[in-house]
Amino acid sequence: MWLPAYLEQGQGDTAVFLLHGVGGGKEAWAHNQPVLAAQGFRTIAWDMPGYGASLPLATCSNAALAGALKALIDHIDAKRNVLLGHSMGGMIAQELAALHPSLVHGLILHSTSPAFGKGDGVWQQQFLQSRFEPLDRGLNMAGLAAQLVPGMFAPDAAPARIAGAAALMGKVPVASYRAALSAIVSFNRLADLGRIEVPTLCLAGELDKNAPPAVVEKMASRISDAEYVCLAATGHIANIEAPDLFNHAVVSFLKKHFLS
């Protein structure tokens, strides 16, 4: 059976699946995974299909990506599954929760949203054009990352953290980046938020321009009993930019609901 590549750390009845964003990989969680594992959780950081050591899908869609995640969850076979998804990873987490709710026992939705829009919408097509145009001109992923990643951090973020995130994005294959973005422009699980009945934490970065706090807070308001936390003075990738702050929020939530 084909499985996405993953890195596993820690033990416990609760498996926390770490789902990176469109410019990431399993290494995006290097400052977080060991901390969660040390607190008694089994952590699984995947390479999304087409990323890192994972083979690409024949057709990249939100449902197909959720199917790849389901295969990994079935393989891990934990007593409880918590999905911690950043940005696009948070969308895949919502997709899986909508398609296979019995597999999901908790959600942590980090700097993400419940909808991107319509794949054939004007704004969505303009978004894709703006992201693809530099690549069409011959810029490589490292060059694109140098353009995009600094704006995802707070103005006073540590340069080393920005450089690390840019280096990670620079390793993403161009074809995988194009496929991932083409998939998420059609993502829309807004109508499914009210059906989520598991413990949920919605995490925002105060200075995030990609998934602004107002968007994340509104998402939380549509989920029964969801918790909302805004991480002060952080941008879109708080797990890399401010790992201590991020880890504290995540560990507090996990201990509250999943340590028995």
C-alpha atoms as one frame of an Amber mdcrd trajectory, in Angstrom:
protein
   0.000   0.000   0.000   1.322   3.433  -0.948   1.792   5.801   1.989   3.046
   9.370   2.291   6.469   9.731   3.895   6.404  10.717   7.549   8.519  11.277
  10.638   7.281   9.757  13.885   8.286  10.825  17.378   6.865   9.982  20.791
   4.414   7.470  22.168   0.902   7.534  23.537  -2.726   6.741  22.782  -3.216
  10.056  20.986  -1.541  10.539  17.618  -1.068  14.152  16.537  -0.751  14.459
  12.763   1.302  17.506  11.774   0.183  18.805   8.384   2.354  21.486   6.788
   1.365  24.301   4.447   1.904  24.766   0.731   5.498  25.935   1.182   6.490
  23.375   3.773   7.399  19.776   4.472   7.706  17.580   7.527  10.760  19.622
   8.596   8.449  22.596   9.212   7.687  21.068  12.618  11.284  20.683  13.787
  10.748  23.182  16.644   7.407  21.661  17.664   7.364  17.896  17.169   9.960
  17.037  19.853   8.116  19.192  22.388   4.761  17.525  21.736   6.390  14.091
  21.811   8.002  14.860  25.169   4.577  15.687  26.606   3.218  12.194  25.985
   1.866  12.402  22.465   2.643  10.244  19.448   3.459  12.721  16.699   3.349
  12.085  12.954   4.732  14.811  10.650   3.963  13.993   7.032   5.305  15.064
   3.691   2.170  15.920   1.741   1.994  13.987  -1.554   4.495  15.510  -3.968
   6.570  17.011  -1.141   9.791  15.770   0.407  10.018  11.997   0.154   6.338
  11.506  -0.774   5.389  10.585  -4.307   2.912  12.905  -6.038  -0.698  11.942
  -6.644  -1.869  11.189 -10.162  -4.484  13.910  -9.666  -4.060  16.455  -6.880
  -7.383  17.484  -5.354  -8.576  18.260  -1.852 -10.407  14.935  -1.674  -7.381
  13.017  -2.972  -5.095  14.679  -0.427  -7.559  13.806   2.333  -7.529  10.251
   1.010  -3.744  10.102   1.341  -4.044  11.359   4.918  -6.701   8.724   5.654
  -4.330   6.031   4.424  -1.672   7.299   6.817  -4.109   7.468   9.748  -5.274
   3.922   9.033  -1.645   2.785   8.932  -0.741   4.453  12.252  -3.858   2.935
  13.862  -3.861   5.052  17.020  -6.593   5.086  19.634  -7.246   8.788  19.031
  -6.289  11.076  16.134  -5.760  14.826  16.377  -5.095  16.769  13.182  -2.861
  19.822  13.540  -2.922  21.605  10.204  -1.147  24.806   9.192  -2.589  26.872
   6.336  -3.241  24.385   3.502  -2.681  21.596   6.034  -5.596  22.996   8.011
  -7.750  22.776   4.904  -6.820  19.134   4.382  -7.665  18.512   8.045 -11.118
  20.025   7.522 -11.592  18.020   4.326 -10.823  14.771   6.127 -13.059  15.716
   9.057 -15.929  16.301   6.642 -15.382  13.112   4.636 -14.393  10.752   7.486
 -15.535  12.297  10.786 -15.195   9.060  12.742 -11.413   9.146  12.237 -10.974
  12.598  13.774 -11.034  13.086  17.549  -9.596  16.596  17.694  -8.588  19.488
  15.441  -6.010  22.257  15.724  -6.519  24.684  12.844  -3.502  26.974  12.612
  -3.553  30.103  10.442  -6.051  28.632   8.003  -9.591  29.253   6.785 -12.701
  27.201   5.985 -12.900  28.319   2.360 -10.725  29.642  -0.419 -13.487  30.167
  -2.903 -14.446  28.814  -6.314 -11.863  27.244  -8.579 -13.330  29.115 -11.537
 -13.748  32.392  -9.663 -12.046  35.538 -10.954 -10.209  36.272  -7.700  -8.980
  32.702  -7.431  -7.654  32.712 -10.982  -5.939  36.041 -10.380  -4.356  34.578
  -7.253  -2.992  31.616  -9.185  -1.721  33.876 -11.939   0.106  36.070  -9.439
   1.774  33.028  -7.832   2.609  31.275 -11.083   3.738  34.259 -13.131   7.233
  34.497 -11.567   7.709  30.769 -12.179   6.508  31.144 -15.747   9.201  33.807
 -16.194  11.824  31.298 -15.090  12.203  32.112 -11.388  12.940  29.009  -9.339
  11.296  28.075  -6.037  14.177  29.485  -4.001  13.697  32.836  -5.714   9.948
  32.736  -5.197  10.434  31.870  -1.528  12.790  34.825  -1.118   9.997  37.048
  -2.408   7.091  35.589  -0.448   8.325  34.215   2.870   9.522  37.425   4.599
   6.010  38.877   4.288   4.624  35.899   6.191   6.597  36.849   9.326   6.337
  39.732  11.766   8.526  42.721  10.857  10.928  42.049  13.737  11.078  38.262
  13.326  14.451  36.587  13.723  16.236  36.493  10.344  17.314  32.895  10.956
  13.688  31.790  11.294  12.756  33.542   8.050  15.727  31.992   6.288  14.776
  28.539   7.534  11.220  28.828   6.235  12.463  30.199   2.911  14.936  27.328
   2.540  12.144  24.823   3.182   9.884  26.409   0.566  12.788  26.533  -1.854
  12.963  22.722  -1.811   9.352  22.257  -2.930   9.148  20.917  -6.496   7.584
  23.443  -8.855   5.053  20.894 -10.110   3.949  20.074  -6.543   3.591  23.754
  -5.667   1.465  24.389  -8.747  -0.686  21.333  -8.068  -1.233  22.208  -4.410
  -2.285  25.783  -5.132  -4.546  24.654  -7.955  -6.284  22.301  -5.505  -6.865
  24.718  -2.668  -8.438  27.490  -4.752 -11.532  25.283  -4.902 -11.513  24.423
  -1.189 -14.742  25.243   0.647 -15.858  23.483   3.823 -17.612  26.491   5.353
 -20.942  24.682   5.492 -19.340  21.788   7.372 -17.996  23.789  10.321 -21.243
  23.395  12.249 -20.941  19.623  11.963 -17.614  19.471  13.783 -18.238  17.986
  17.230 -14.715  17.226  18.441 -12.488  19.466  20.592 -11.117  22.164  18.297
  -8.509  24.881  18.720  -8.331  27.697  16.161  -4.958  29.443  16.276  -4.268
  32.810  14.639  -1.193  34.983  14.305  -1.858  38.589  15.305   0.026  39.958
  12.278  -0.946  37.256   9.787  -1.937  38.703   6.407  -2.666  35.350   4.777
  -5.206  34.113   7.327  -6.022  37.236   9.371  -7.178  36.826  12.972 -10.694
  37.979  12.093 -11.027  35.088   9.636  -9.758  32.523  12.123 -11.924  33.879
  14.924 -15.037  33.784  12.733 -14.201  30.201  11.803 -13.996  29.317  15.505
 -17.376  30.940  16.148 -18.989  28.533  13.669 -17.610  25.415  15.414 -19.405
  24.219  18.539 -17.335  24.979  21.657 -14.174  25.714  19.637 -11.373  27.538
  21.418  -9.755  30.552  19.767  -6.246  31.788  20.570  -4.457  34.681  18.879
  -0.673  34.510  19.196   0.678  38.000  19.853   3.076  39.671  17.408   3.356
  36.677  15.080   2.731  36.222  11.384   1.492  33.324   9.265   4.012  30.653
  10.334   4.007  30.979  14.124   5.167  27.398  14.645   8.492  28.425  13.075
   8.562  32.112  14.021   7.618  31.803  17.704   7.730  28.098  18.591   7.641
  28.599  22.374   4.425  30.614  22.127   2.926  28.206  19.627   3.925  25.087
  21.564   2.457  26.424  24.800  -0.944  26.970  23.184  -0.938  23.571  21.506
   0.303  21.592  24.510  -2.219  23.291  26.816  -5.045  22.301  24.474  -3.823
  18.740  24.027  -3.308  18.169  27.742  -6.766  19.531  28.498  -8.559  17.176
  26.123  -6.343  14.185  25.320  -4.203  13.160  28.276  -5.962  10.503  30.296
